[in-house]
Amino acid sequence: MDLFNIFIKSAFIENLVLAYFLGMCSYLAVSKSVKTAFGLGLAVIFVLGITMPINWLISEYLLSETGFFGVDLTFLRLILFIAVIASMVQLVEMIIEKQSPSLYNSLGIFLPLITVNCAILGGSLFMVSREYNLAESVSYGLGGGFGWFLAIIAIAAIREKIRYSNVPAPLRGLGIAFLITGLMGIAFMSLMGIDPAAFMEAS
Amino acid sequence: MAETTAVQAPEVKKKEPVFGKKERKLLTDPLDDNNPITVQVLGICSALAVTTLVLPSLVMSVAVMFVLAFSNLLTSLLRNSIPKQVRMIVQLIIIATLVTVVELTLKAFSFDVYKKLSVFIGLIITNCIIMGRLEAYAMANKPWRSFLDGIGNGLGYGAILVMVAVIREIFGKGSLFAGSALEMKMIGASAEYWIDTTQSTFFGWYAPNNLMVLSPAALLIMGVMIWVQRSRNTKLIDIS
């Protein structure tokens, strides 16, 4: 399967947020304005794009039976993946703090929470279970991150617009965001199972 | 009783009460005013994943409460000796250790439940409630209070989880407490169910709804729950 297909598939058809509901917490909490959503989305693309190949190398050369130690160490997978993700997020946090303090302040607690953004650990686990190779895992990471980015931009834009409509007061903000995400999720379910490769051959 | 403590008060005045008003607030606040799911927006992913049945949600809530309370306690004890740059890794190691403890305990004492829940228990590591409370509370507060904060937030999380699970299980599967000794069959098209939808005039139109089993249903239910909570508790309404 070529790399472009994997990118398209992970960004649109198997979107991490809207099809698998991973990374919901920061998606709902940081989507009040498009600007912050944009920053967080870029950070997620970066972290996914970096951690995916590193985790691929770890699971291929350290944890597998044919790897460096010659023993099956897959039970350590979860802890090692999390450690890689945590150190990458810490790196991103330090970069953002230095480059753009205003973005750093508006992201608040949700920057360290990228570590426990299940989209990132989930992406790494999907990559292992789908047996991608190194190039494919980079493409999958970037595609998944791009899909997450698009989803959070979409909901942030909807929420900015909806501020001017007459939503019942108790539903304003978080409540309506939950309902919108639920409806978007139902819409995305109809895309599940489409194979872009077959589609390209047919057209 | 109040008079005797008042008499002794001068000696112990500087010492804070072990379980005073502030401590009780730590336990009750997360149930409504500061609920981890509906107000702080933490831990949504696992709430979507587990709530199709009531039993897994109950076990999950207890496990999360345990991990949350003890990771809060440990982090709070260590808070002054953790360098800022590596704090996430330290926190994650504490969480991962406690999750492993829960996993091995379940495996040793009730293997059946463990087999059903092993995936969900692993999910606790990426449950952002835990990391969120460590960052927001335990890194800046004393151990005993952090412990209570953990218990309180675990309760608030469990309350929402069980409420969503009850709705989803009844309307999606037509049962309640499936998989446990208490299993009840609620709504369905046979004589075994409490409400037989072929006989009942009121529920005659109803068949178990498959949408309720899918994750969007949990989002919709939680959206409505936030709506109800905020119309009762108008302080929480989002003004911006």
Interface residues (C-beta under 8 A of the other chain):
Chain A: F21 L22 G23 M24 C25 S26 L28 A29 K32 L78 I79 I82 A83 A86 S87 V89 Q90 M94 I109 P112 L113 T115 V116 N117 C118 L121 G122 R163 P168 A169 P170 L171 R172 G173 L174 G175 I176 A177 F178 L179 T181 G182 L183 G185 I186 M189
Chain B: T38 V41 L42 G43 I44 C45 L48 A49 Q85 V86 M88 I89 L92 A96 G122 L123 I125 T126 N127 C128 I130 M131 G132 E135 A136 L211 L214 S215 P216 A217 L219 L220 M222 G223 V224 I226 W227 V228 Q229 R230 S231 T234 I237 D238 S240
